[in-house]
Amino acid sequence: MTTPDTIVAIATPPGRGGVGIVRVSGKSLAAMMHSLTGRALAPRSVQHTRFRDETGQVIDDGIALYFTAPASYTGEDVLELHAHGSPLVLQSLVRRCIELGARHAEPGEFTRRAYLNGKLDLAQAEAVADVIDAATESAARAAVRSLTGEFSARIGTLQDRLIHLRMFVEATLDFPEEEVEFIEAERARDKLAAARDALVQVLGEAARGQLLHDGVRIVLAGEPNVGKSSLLNALAGDDIAIVTPIAGTTRDTVRSQISINGLPAEVIDTAGLRDTSDPVEAMGIARTRAAIRDADLALVLVEGDQPPAPSLLAELPRTVPHLIVHNKVDLAGGVTRRDDDGLWVSAKTGDGLDLLAAAIADAVGFNYRETGHFMARERHVDALRKALAHIEAAATHLDHAALELFAEELRLAHEALGAITGEFTADDLLGEIFSRFCIGK
């Protein structure tokens, strides 16, 4: 796919810096290069040059890189102008490129062109944005694995299994008298079961990859003065929330973005749950209940050896998993541990927080001990679940030798997997995906 127009954008973050980059992509940029630099540029080499305006005056002194199609990021001719990181200089370069026939790039348009020109599949294209947005080192590494094609390769292997089955079943439909022979000779049931098992494994890994992409929302809940704010500060490694011995100090939700064993997490400190006549505190408690409803995990804090009150547990929706955290174990003279009654920690000293971090990861289904995670998104997990449903439906049709229905379920499963890498993708989905990218990428 090639497009007739040329696009330009600043590819570096807003603000001042030592170096700023303007990126141009389009068809045949030779004339634009000559107008900007006064000379031709050798492909795929770094060349020192001066960028000039329409009158020949120097805009800046920098370097230029020229990539000819199709050996470029977008698959088109690409020109990168590396100048000093002054916003005025970069805007002048963009303005000059527009005078020479380019237009402002839309968000994600460079990567969208890379996808449309076959330089990346859709999962890899999404991983470009995931690398940029990664909130933890583990998330960044997982996004790079997806960008380099690890996730796509796993999907490709699943598709190959289905293609092999589809090939034989479609051939068998042309010779209905051979149906029984197909099922037995090709071991269709065994191969379908193997495809299902492989899909279940990828689905589990993708679900963990989605956690790295989306992160988790963790709410600290409990009665007043049990150490919720102290625990938030301990997890964040900073004095995010005010801590005093006065019950009811926290009257609103306080949020902090942290990493828990490589898992991005938003931890929310909340007002203590209790009956109150104070209208301000009551508003904070109402926000506590709302935060609990929206949480992926609730940490229910109690003091020392005290069990959680039944009224406190009643505040937790059944859909929200929770962990009981016995805080202030240092005051009770106890030891940190993890057992059937919960976790025993000290937010003040930090003892037991490693146990808590491991318990949080286990509770949300993130195995931080494993390496080799790839990044995944909600739509990827949904597509894998849809493919799994079609494979399981195919198994029921195979049991009844209904090969036409068997073939259709295989086709639908194959199509669901293809939506992940972009083989079967609607244009409106592409617009939604790439509109979330930053301009210049």
URNOR-V64669 format. One record per residue. PHI is phi in whole degrees, -180 to 180 (NA if undefined). Layout:
PHI ; PHI
This chain:
NA ; -127 ; -116 ; -78 ; -99 ; -110 ; -117 ; -143 ; -163 ; -78 ; -98 ; -107 ; -63 ; -62 ; 106 ; -85 ; -165 ; -67 ; -137 ; -129 ; -124 ; -110 ; -112 ; -128 ; -140 ; 176 ; -100 ; 58 ; -99 ; -59 ; -66 ; -65 ; -59 ; -65 ; -67 ; -78 ; -114 ; 81 ; -161 ; -79 ; -117 ; -74 ; -63 ; 57 ; -143 ; -87 ; -132 ; -73 ; -157 ; -120 ; -91 ; -122 ; -88 ; -67 ; -94 ; 92 ; -72 ; -76 ; -81 ; -168 ; -110 ; -162 ; -128 ; -128 ; -126 ; -123 ; -120 ; -90 ; -67 ; -94 ; -84 ; -150 ; -62 ; -89 ; 87 ; -109 ; -63 ; -130 ; -123 ; -116 ; -109 ; -101 ; -121 ; -67 ; -81 ; -89 ; -56 ; -68 ; -64 ; -65 ; -66 ; -65 ; -66 ; -62 ; -61 ; -65 ; -64 ; -67 ; -60 ; -91 ; 114 ; -84 ; -131 ; -63 ; -73 ; -83 ; -56 ; 73 ; -70 ; -63 ; -71 ; -62 ; -66 ; -61 ; -67 ; -65 ; -93 ; 78 ; -81 ; -139 ; -86 ; -67 ; -64 ; -68 ; -62 ; -64 ; -66 ; -58 ; -66 ; -67 ; -62 ; -65 ; -93 ; -56 ; -97 ; -137 ; -64 ; -64 ; -65 ; -63 ; -65 ; -65 ; -65 ; -65 ; -64 ; -68 ; -63 ; -83 ; 100 ; -66 ; -65 ; -61 ; -65 ; -65 ; -66 ; -61 ; -64 ; -62 ; -64 ; -61 ; -62 ; -70 ; -61 ; -61 ; -66 ; -64 ; -59 ; -76 ; -71 ; -66 ; -66 ; -66 ; -63 ; -79 ; -134 ; -58 ; -69 ; -101 ; -57 ; -63 ; -62 ; -62 ; -62 ; -82 ; -67 ; -91 ; 49 ; -59 ; -65 ; -64 ; -68 ; -67 ; -65 ; -66 ; -64 ; -64 ; -61 ; -65 ; -66 ; -60 ; -65 ; -65 ; -61 ; -62 ; -67 ; -66 ; -62 ; -70 ; -64 ; -67 ; -61 ; -66 ; -76 ; -86 ; 75 ; -129 ; -109 ; -116 ; -108 ; -93 ; -122 ; 160 ; -73 ; -61 ; 67 ; -102 ; 101 ; -64 ; -66 ; -64 ; -69 ; -58 ; -62 ; -67 ; -68 ; -81 ; 70 ; -158 ; -85 ; -77 ; -110 ; -75 ; -121 ; -142 ; -74 ; -82 ; -63 ; 87 ; -60 ; -81 ; -118 ; -144 ; -73 ; -122 ; -117 ; -146 ; -91 ; -137 ; -117 ; -117 ; 53 ; 88 ; -92 ; -64 ; -144 ; -106 ; -101 ; -119 ; -84 ; -132 ; -67 ; -63 ; -84 ; -165 ; -75 ; -149 ; -101 ; -77 ; -64 ; -69 ; -64 ; -63 ; -66 ; -64 ; -66 ; -62 ; -70 ; -60 ; -63 ; -66 ; -65 ; -64 ; -63 ; -94 ; -80 ; -88 ; -157 ; -113 ; -98 ; -93 ; -93 ; -133 ; -96 ; 59 ; -85 ; -67 ; -78 ; -67 ; -67 ; -56 ; -65 ; -70 ; -65 ; -67 ; -74 ; -90 ; -64 ; -64 ; -80 ; -105 ; -68 ; -145 ; -125 ; -88 ; -117 ; -87 ; -94 ; 63 ; -65 ; -67 ; -75 ; -86 ; 72 ; -92 ; -121 ; -71 ; -167 ; -131 ; -143 ; -65 ; -91 ; 125 ; -115 ; -120 ; -137 ; -131 ; -66 ; -69 ; -95 ; 87 ; -67 ; 87 ; -69 ; -67 ; -65 ; -65 ; -61 ; -65 ; -67 ; -62 ; -60 ; -65 ; -66 ; -97 ; 84 ; -111 ; -91 ; -70 ; -75 ; -79 ; -113 ; 85 ; -63 ; -115 ; -81 ; -144 ; -119 ; -59 ; -67 ; -65 ; -63 ; -62 ; -65 ; -65 ; -65 ; -65 ; -63 ; -63 ; -62 ; -70 ; -66 ; -67 ; -66 ; -61 ; -62 ; -67 ; -71 ; -67 ; -61 ; -103 ; 56 ; -90 ; -68 ; -63 ; -70 ; -59 ; -63 ; -68 ; -66 ; -63 ; -62 ; -67 ; -64 ; -62 ; -66 ; -63 ; -67 ; -64 ; -66 ; -68 ; -92 ; 100 ; -71 ; -129 ; -138 ; -76 ; -62 ; -66 ; -67 ; -60 ; -61 ; -67 ; -66 ; -79 ; -68 ; -88 ; -75 ; -79 ; -69 ; 98 ; -129
